[in-house]
Amino acid sequence: MFLQTRFLTCLIAFLLSFPCYFCSHANPHYNDHLGKASGHNSPRTFINAIKTRELENWPWRKFGSKVGGRSLASLKTINVNDYGAKGDGSDATEAFKKAWEAACSSEGSVLVVPKNRNYLLKPITFQGPCKSGITVQIYGTVQASADRSAYRSDIAHWLLFENVQNLVVQGGGVINGNGKTWWENSCKVNDALPCKEAPTALTFYNCKNLVVKNLKIQNAQQIHVSFENCVGVQTSGLTIIAPGNSPNTDGIHVAGTQNIQISNSVIGTGDDCISIASGSQKVLVTGVTCGPGHGISMGSLGSGDTESHVSDVTVSDATLSGTTNGVRIKTWQGGSGIASNIKFQNIVMHNVDNPIIIDQKYCDQAKPCKSQSSAVLVQNVLYQNIKGTSSSNEAIQLNCSDEFPCEGIVLQDINIQVRGGKAAKAVCNNARVTQKGDVSPNCMEA
């Protein structure tokens, strides 16, 4: 009887332990596991900050505890050094190609770029589709070749990820575009030179369910990071740096991309910190520090008489310092389409030139642009809780089209002064504006 009682007691205790075990072990996130391995915060904290309703339809929620049906413990680790890379600054392009081919053909893999190593790469395409999800752990430094002739076959790209699904690129390492030689040969630096294209340092094209986080990207040849025709992008913890006079070195460029979040990043370059171009929808930018640079921009849109569409963009909790623009919408004359449902909220400006600007007569060329009647329509734009200082007298400039006035512009709780405490001015041409709360400067006094 004693043995039976003891057996039953042990059996009950064993069964009761199951719920606790599964509560603590069920559905561990793929990225949480990798985040702990590299010493970085997992994306779970970031995701929890977003409204549940907004997340329900976002593709990266599908990331789970398995990759391609396999458990994390069975992921294959692929080290670029095992494929011939030395990490001493010598050319590692072929080794990276071989390592990617191995990772892409595996059922769940982690491609590792070791720390305290420097890998020189010529232009390279990491081509998909792949057999299953891939994580690229960049712990070391990846540096671009400074030989401009190496880009003859593809002048537009240095590192290109194309047609890859369920991709994570992270690790705390450095991506160095080595862009000085490209800047020196830019027509924006030397107007005697012809204007030519330069490579984007890091491009994601036609990717789905993409995470890019915890990287330092510096001195790009032109744009630092570009998301093009992607769906379901989460990027956070980026540090993007280039000299303030480096030409066309946008920090993050978004084009033709839907459902993208950019958060908790520091960007200082020679062009837009963030530029959002045609075809982009459901873009959320939070917690970005910008400067130097040209601010955070929608566009440019409608160049070359093209049709452009941008919608459902929110920029929130940003700080801009010493930039040539603050939050900007820029469209060319002669274009068509709509930029709509755009929100700029909870933004702090420090000595910013043109803090709030809509320019439907944007012209970025040596010759003056001809006047045209058609334009990209700008409508339903909210500027809310924007405060700080302007380095120009005109803190608000709404320069809208005669034929297609800006519609549904709301200024709410705005307080921008000229540096030193002087009152700023607002210039509002062809803009249908509603003002709420305390707005200074305001269009009614313009």
C-alpha positions as CSV (number, residue, x, y, z in Angstrom):
1,M,0.0,0.0,0.0
2,F,2.8,2.4,0.9
3,L,4.5,1.8,-2.5
4,Q,1.2,2.3,-4.3
5,T,0.6,5.6,-2.5
6,R,4.1,6.8,-3.3
7,F,3.7,5.8,-6.9
8,L,0.4,7.7,-7.3
9,T,2.0,10.8,-5.6
10,C,4.9,10.8,-8.0
11,L,2.6,10.3,-11.0
12,I,0.4,13.2,-10.1
13,A,3.4,15.5,-9.5
14,F,4.8,14.4,-12.9
15,L,1.6,15.1,-14.7
16,L,1.2,18.5,-13.1
17,S,4.6,19.6,-14.2
18,F,3.6,19.3,-17.9
19,P,1.6,22.6,-18.2
20,C,4.4,24.6,-16.6
21,Y,6.9,23.1,-19.0
22,F,4.9,23.9,-22.0
23,C,4.0,27.4,-20.8
24,S,7.7,28.2,-20.7
25,H,8.8,26.4,-23.8
26,A,6.0,26.6,-26.3
27,N,6.6,28.6,-29.5
28,P,10.0,30.2,-28.8
29,H,10.6,32.9,-31.5
30,Y,13.2,32.2,-34.1
31,N,14.8,35.7,-33.7
32,D,14.7,35.5,-29.9
33,H,17.0,32.5,-30.0
34,L,19.4,34.3,-32.4
35,G,19.2,37.5,-30.4
36,K,20.4,35.8,-27.3
37,A,23.2,34.1,-29.1
38,S,24.6,37.4,-30.4
39,G,23.9,39.5,-27.3
40,H,21.3,41.7,-28.8
41,N,17.7,42.4,-27.8
42,S,15.1,40.3,-29.5
43,P,12.4,41.8,-31.8
44,R,9.7,40.7,-29.4
45,T,10.1,43.9,-27.3
46,F,9.7,45.9,-30.5
47,I,6.7,44.0,-31.7
48,N,4.8,44.2,-28.4
49,A,4.9,48.0,-28.7
50,I,2.8,47.9,-31.8
51,K,-1.0,47.8,-31.6
52,T,-2.3,44.2,-31.8
53,R,-4.8,45.1,-34.5
54,E,-2.0,46.5,-36.7
55,L,0.1,43.4,-36.3
56,E,-2.6,40.8,-37.1
57,N,-2.1,41.1,-40.9
58,W,1.7,41.6,-40.9
59,P,3.6,38.8,-42.5
60,W,6.5,38.4,-40.0
61,R,4.1,37.2,-37.3
62,K,4.5,33.8,-39.1
63,F,8.0,33.5,-37.8
64,G,8.0,30.7,-35.3
65,S,10.2,28.2,-33.5
66,K,11.0,26.3,-36.6
67,V,12.6,27.1,-39.9
68,G,11.4,25.0,-42.8
69,G,9.8,22.5,-40.4
70,R,13.0,21.9,-38.5
71,S,13.8,22.8,-34.9
72,L,16.4,25.5,-34.0
73,A,18.7,22.9,-32.6
74,S,19.1,21.4,-36.1
75,L,19.9,24.6,-37.9
76,K,23.0,24.3,-40.0
77,T,25.8,26.8,-39.3
78,I,27.7,28.0,-42.3
79,N,30.9,30.0,-41.7
80,V,32.3,32.0,-44.6
81,N,35.8,31.1,-43.4
82,D,35.1,27.4,-44.2
83,Y,34.6,28.4,-47.8
84,G,37.9,30.2,-48.3
85,A,37.4,33.6,-46.8
86,K,40.4,34.8,-44.8
87,G,39.0,37.9,-43.1
88,D,42.3,39.8,-43.5
89,G,41.0,42.4,-46.0
90,S,41.6,40.3,-49.0
91,D,39.0,39.6,-51.6
92,A,36.4,37.2,-50.2
93,T,33.7,37.5,-52.9
94,E,33.9,33.9,-54.2
95,A,33.9,32.5,-50.7
96,F,30.8,34.4,-49.8
97,K,29.1,33.2,-53.0
98,K,29.9,29.6,-52.1
99,A,28.7,30.0,-48.5
100,W,25.4,31.6,-49.7
101,E,24.8,28.8,-52.2
102,A,25.3,26.3,-49.3
103,A,23.0,28.2,-47.0
104,C,20.3,28.8,-49.7
105,S,20.2,25.1,-50.5
106,S,19.9,24.0,-46.9
107,E,16.7,23.4,-44.9
108,G,17.3,26.1,-42.3
109,S,20.7,27.7,-41.9
110,V,22.7,30.4,-40.2
111,L,25.4,32.1,-42.4
112,V,28.1,33.5,-40.1
113,V,30.5,36.3,-40.8
114,P,32.9,36.1,-37.8
115,K,33.8,39.0,-35.6
116,N,37.2,40.8,-35.5
117,R,37.6,40.0,-39.2
118,N,37.5,42.3,-42.3
119,Y,36.1,40.9,-45.6
120,L,36.5,42.7,-48.9
121,L,33.7,42.1,-51.3
122,K,33.1,43.0,-54.9
123,P,29.5,43.4,-56.1
124,I,27.6,40.2,-55.1
125,T,24.0,39.0,-55.4
126,F,22.5,36.7,-52.8
127,Q,20.0,35.1,-55.0
128,G,16.8,33.4,-54.0
129,P,14.4,31.6,-53.7
130,C,16.0,29.4,-51.1
131,K,15.0,26.1,-49.7
132,S,13.9,27.7,-46.4
133,G,14.6,30.7,-44.1
134,I,18.1,32.0,-43.7
135,T,19.7,34.1,-41.0
136,V,22.9,36.1,-41.9
137,Q,24.9,36.9,-38.7
138,I,27.3,39.7,-39.5
139,Y,29.6,40.0,-36.5
140,G,32.7,41.3,-38.4
141,T,33.2,43.9,-41.1
142,V,32.2,43.6,-44.7
143,Q,33.9,46.3,-46.9
144,A,33.3,47.2,-50.5
145,S,36.0,47.1,-53.1
146,A,37.1,50.6,-54.0
147,D,37.9,49.5,-57.6
148,R,35.1,51.2,-59.6
149,S,35.8,49.0,-62.6
150,A,34.5,46.0,-60.5
151,Y,31.0,47.4,-60.8
152,R,30.9,47.4,-64.6
153,S,28.4,44.6,-64.8
154,D,26.0,46.2,-62.3
155,I,26.7,49.8,-61.4
156,A,23.5,50.1,-59.2
157,H,24.3,47.5,-56.5
158,W,27.0,46.3,-54.2
159,L,25.3,43.8,-51.8
160,L,22.0,42.6,-53.3
161,F,19.5,40.2,-51.6
162,E,17.0,39.2,-54.3
163,N,13.8,37.0,-54.1
164,V,14.5,35.7,-50.6
165,Q,11.8,34.9,-48.1
166,N,12.0,34.6,-44.3
167,L,15.4,36.3,-44.2
168,V,17.1,37.8,-41.1
169,V,20.2,39.9,-41.4
170,Q,21.7,41.0,-38.1
171,G,24.7,40.6,-35.8
172,G,26.1,44.0,-34.7
173,G,28.8,44.0,-37.4
174,V,29.8,46.7,-39.9
175,I,28.9,47.1,-43.6
176,N,31.3,49.7,-45.1
177,G,30.5,51.0,-48.6
178,N,34.0,52.6,-48.9
179,G,32.3,55.4,-50.8
180,K,34.9,58.1,-50.9
181,T,36.0,57.5,-54.5
182,W,32.4,57.6,-55.7
183,W,31.7,60.9,-53.9
184,E,34.8,62.5,-55.4
185,N,33.6,61.5,-58.9
186,S,30.0,62.8,-58.4
187,C,28.7,65.7,-60.5
188,K,27.2,67.1,-57.2
189,V,30.8,67.5,-55.9
190,N,32.4,68.5,-59.2
191,D,30.0,70.0,-61.7
192,A,32.5,69.6,-64.4
193,L,31.9,65.8,-64.3
194,P,29.1,64.0,-66.0
195,C,26.3,62.7,-63.6
196,K,26.5,59.0,-63.3
197,E,24.9,56.3,-61.2
198,A,26.6,54.9,-58.1
199,P,25.9,51.6,-56.3
200,T,23.5,51.3,-53.4
201,A,25.4,49.6,-50.5
202,L,22.7,47.2,-49.4
203,T,19.6,46.4,-51.4
204,F,16.7,44.0,-50.6
205,Y,14.7,43.4,-53.8
206,N,11.5,41.4,-53.9
207,C,12.0,40.0,-50.4
208,K,9.2,38.8,-48.1
209,N,9.1,38.4,-44.3
210,L,12.4,40.3,-43.8
211,V,14.2,41.4,-40.6
212,V,17.2,43.7,-40.7
213,K,18.5,44.8,-37.3
214,N,21.5,45.7,-35.2
215,L,24.0,46.7,-37.8
216,K,26.3,49.6,-38.5
217,I,26.2,50.7,-42.2
218,Q,28.6,53.4,-43.2
219,N,30.0,55.4,-46.0
220,A,27.8,54.0,-48.8
221,Q,28.7,54.7,-52.4
222,Q,25.3,56.2,-52.7
223,I,22.2,55.0,-50.8
224,H,23.0,53.0,-47.7
225,V,20.0,50.6,-47.5
226,S,17.2,50.2,-50.0
227,F,14.0,48.1,-49.7
228,E,12.5,47.7,-53.1
229,N,9.3,45.7,-53.9
230,C,9.4,44.0,-50.5
231,V,6.5,42.9,-48.3
232,G,6.7,42.5,-44.5
233,V,9.8,44.3,-43.3
234,Q,11.0,44.9,-39.8
235,T,14.2,46.9,-39.4
236,S,15.5,48.3,-36.1
237,G,18.7,49.1,-34.3
238,L,20.6,50.4,-37.3
239,T,23.3,53.0,-37.2
240,I,23.9,54.6,-40.5
241,I,26.7,57.1,-40.9
242,A,28.3,59.1,-43.7
243,P,29.7,62.7,-43.9
244,G,27.2,65.4,-44.2
245,N,28.6,66.5,-47.6
246,S,28.6,63.0,-49.2
247,P,26.3,63.2,-52.2
248,N,23.1,61.1,-52.5
249,T,23.9,59.0,-49.5
250,D,20.3,58.4,-48.3
251,G,20.2,56.4,-45.1
252,I,17.1,54.2,-45.7
253,H,15.2,54.2,-49.0
254,V,11.8,52.6,-49.4
255,A,10.3,52.0,-52.8
256,G,7.3,49.9,-53.9
257,T,7.3,48.2,-50.4
258,Q,4.3,47.4,-48.2
259,N,4.1,46.7,-44.5
260,I,7.5,48.1,-43.3
261,Q,8.5,49.2,-39.9
262,I,11.7,51.2,-39.2
263,S,12.5,51.8,-35.6
264,N,15.1,52.8,-33.0
265,S,17.8,53.8,-35.5
266,V,20.4,56.6,-35.7
267,I,21.0,58.0,-39.2
268,G,23.4,60.8,-40.2
269,T,24.3,61.2,-43.9
270,G,24.6,63.6,-46.8
271,D,21.0,63.2,-48.1
272,D,17.6,62.1,-46.7
273,C,17.8,60.1,-43.5
274,I,14.8,58.2,-44.8
275,S,13.2,58.6,-48.3
276,I,9.9,57.0,-49.1
277,A,9.3,56.7,-52.8
278,S,6.4,55.6,-55.1
279,G,4.6,52.4,-54.5
280,S,5.1,52.4,-50.8
281,Q,2.2,51.7,-48.4
282,K,1.8,51.0,-44.7
283,V,5.1,52.5,-43.6
284,L,5.7,53.1,-39.9
285,V,8.8,55.0,-38.7
286,T,9.3,55.3,-35.0
287,G,12.2,56.4,-32.7
288,V,14.6,57.6,-35.4
289,T,17.3,60.1,-34.7
290,C,18.3,62.0,-37.9
291,G,21.2,64.4,-38.5
292,P,23.1,65.5,-40.4
293,G,21.2,65.0,-43.6
294,H,18.2,66.3,-45.5
295,G,15.5,65.1,-43.1
296,I,12.7,62.5,-43.6
297,S,11.1,62.8,-47.0
298,M,8.2,61.4,-49.0
299,G,9.6,61.4,-52.5
300,S,10.7,62.7,-54.7
301,L,7.5,61.8,-56.6
302,G,6.4,62.3,-60.2
303,S,9.8,62.9,-61.8
304,G,9.9,62.6,-65.5
305,D,6.1,63.1,-65.8
306,T,5.6,59.7,-64.1
307,E,2.6,58.5,-62.0
308,S,3.4,58.1,-58.3
309,H,1.5,56.8,-55.3
310,V,2.4,56.8,-51.6
311,S,-0.1,56.1,-48.8
312,D,-0.6,55.2,-45.1
313,V,2.7,56.5,-43.8
314,T,3.3,57.4,-40.1
315,V,6.5,59.1,-38.8
316,S,6.5,59.3,-35.0
317,D,8.8,60.0,-32.1
318,A,11.6,61.3,-34.2
319,T,14.4,63.8,-33.4
320,L,16.0,65.8,-36.2
321,S,19.1,67.9,-35.5
322,G,20.9,70.3,-37.9
323,T,19.2,68.9,-41.0
324,T,18.5,70.9,-44.2
325,N,14.9,69.8,-44.0
326,G,12.6,68.4,-41.3
327,V,9.6,66.4,-42.5
328,R,9.2,66.9,-46.2
329,I,6.9,65.9,-49.1
330,K,8.5,66.7,-52.5
331,T,6.9,66.2,-55.9
332,W,7.9,67.3,-59.4
333,Q,5.8,69.3,-61.7
334,G,4.3,67.3,-64.5
335,G,3.8,64.1,-62.4
336,S,0.5,62.5,-61.5
337,G,-0.9,60.2,-58.7
338,I,-1.5,60.7,-55.0
339,A,0.4,61.0,-51.8
340,S,-2.2,60.5,-49.0
341,N,-2.9,59.5,-45.4
342,I,0.5,60.7,-44.1
343,K,1.1,61.5,-40.4
344,F,4.0,63.3,-38.8
345,Q,3.6,63.1,-35.0
346,N,5.6,63.7,-31.8
347,I,8.7,65.1,-33.5
348,V,11.4,67.3,-32.0
349,M,13.5,69.7,-34.2
350,H,16.9,71.2,-33.2
351,N,18.1,74.0,-35.5
352,V,16.5,72.5,-38.6
353,D,16.2,74.4,-41.8
354,N,12.7,74.1,-43.3
355,P,11.2,72.0,-40.4
356,I,7.8,71.4,-42.2
357,I,7.7,71.5,-45.9
358,I,5.5,70.4,-48.8
359,D,7.1,71.3,-52.2
360,Q,5.0,70.4,-55.2
361,K,7.4,72.3,-57.4
362,Y,10.5,70.4,-56.4
363,C,13.4,70.7,-58.9
364,D,16.7,68.9,-58.4
365,Q,18.6,69.7,-61.6
366,A,21.0,72.2,-62.9
367,K,18.6,73.8,-65.3
368,P,15.3,75.4,-64.0
369,C,12.3,73.1,-64.3
370,K,9.6,74.2,-66.7
371,S,6.2,75.1,-65.3
372,Q,3.6,72.4,-65.8
373,S,-0.1,72.2,-64.7
374,S,-0.2,68.5,-63.7
375,A,1.1,67.4,-60.3
376,V,1.0,64.6,-57.8
377,L,-2.0,65.3,-55.5
378,V,-1.1,65.7,-51.8
379,Q,-4.0,65.1,-49.4
380,N,-4.8,64.1,-45.9
381,V,-1.6,65.0,-44.1
382,L,-1.4,65.5,-40.3
383,Y,1.3,67.4,-38.5
384,Q,0.8,66.9,-34.8
385,N,2.9,67.8,-31.7
386,I,6.0,69.1,-33.5
387,K,8.2,71.3,-31.5
388,G,11.7,72.8,-31.6
389,T,13.8,75.4,-33.4
390,S,14.3,76.4,-37.0
391,S,17.5,77.8,-38.6
392,S,15.3,79.6,-41.1
393,N,12.7,82.2,-40.6
394,E,10.1,80.2,-42.5
395,A,9.4,77.1,-40.3
396,I,6.4,76.0,-42.3
397,Q,6.4,76.1,-46.1
398,L,3.5,74.7,-48.0
399,N,4.2,75.4,-51.6
400,C,1.4,73.6,-53.4
401,S,0.3,73.4,-57.0
402,D,-2.0,76.0,-58.5
403,E,-4.0,73.3,-60.4
404,F,-3.8,70.6,-57.7
405,P,-3.9,72.3,-54.3
406,C,-2.9,70.4,-51.2
407,E,-6.0,69.1,-49.5
408,G,-6.8,68.0,-45.9
409,I,-3.7,69.4,-44.3
410,V,-4.0,69.5,-40.5
411,L,-1.6,71.4,-38.2
412,Q,-2.1,70.5,-34.6
413,D,-0.1,71.6,-31.5
414,I,2.9,73.0,-33.4
415,N,5.5,75.2,-31.7
416,I,8.5,76.0,-33.7
417,Q,10.6,79.1,-33.1
418,V,13.6,80.5,-34.9
419,R,16.8,79.7,-33.0
420,G,17.3,82.3,-30.3
421,G,13.6,82.6,-29.5
422,K,12.5,84.8,-32.5
423,A,9.0,84.1,-33.9
424,A,9.0,82.0,-37.0
425,K,6.8,82.4,-40.1
426,A,4.5,80.2,-42.1
427,V,4.1,80.3,-45.9
428,C,1.1,78.5,-47.1
429,N,0.3,78.7,-50.8
430,N,-2.6,76.8,-52.4
431,A,-3.0,74.7,-49.3
432,R,-6.3,73.9,-47.6
433,V,-5.3,73.9,-44.0
434,T,-7.1,73.1,-40.7
435,Q,-5.5,74.2,-37.5
436,K,-6.1,72.6,-34.1
437,G,-4.8,73.5,-30.7
438,D,-1.9,76.0,-30.4
439,V,-0.2,76.4,-33.7
440,S,2.9,78.6,-34.0
441,P,3.7,79.7,-36.6
442,N,0.3,79.4,-38.4
443,C,-1.0,79.7,-41.9
444,M,-3.8,82.2,-40.8
445,E,-1.2,84.8,-40.1
446,A,0.8,84.1,-43.2
